């Protein structure tokens, strides 16, 4: 056997040993988020706002690795208002129905101090607001440092993310 062939076989063997003897690939594919309730850039139906049932809208996503969801309003008077933060979303594809939290995820307190969804509710006279549903791809094993809520947690998640996908809905008073 020639030297080049022996080196190639040795490198392949080391790669197999380093992978634990399996050939399974890491999850891959695009990071996506959508909703069957509204299209990107379209109005959010009233039932998902303070004018309706104030339920989280149904969502569908694909996240090759663990992810977190942040829903915020950059048009809020006084600065960005965080409506919902969900961490620990499992890798893969998933979906929710009305009012559900993504499976495996846990809610972090939002700007209202609630660990759950707080629907769009812009103050009268402030026009149409844009609500960003941002899915952040996080490194394997990522844990949000304890004691963080709303804006601080959202910034920490965004800073740790290695990719993001976004769905934007609008709502006005």
Secondary structure, DSSP 8 states (H G I E B T S, - for coil): --HHHHHHHHHHHHHHHHTTT-------S--EEE-SS--TTSB--GGGBTTTT------EEEESS-EEEEEEETTSTTS-EEEEEEEEE-SEEEE--TT---TT-EEE--TTS-SS---B---TTS-EEEEEEEEEE--TT----TT--HHHHHHHHHHH-SEEEEEEEEEE-
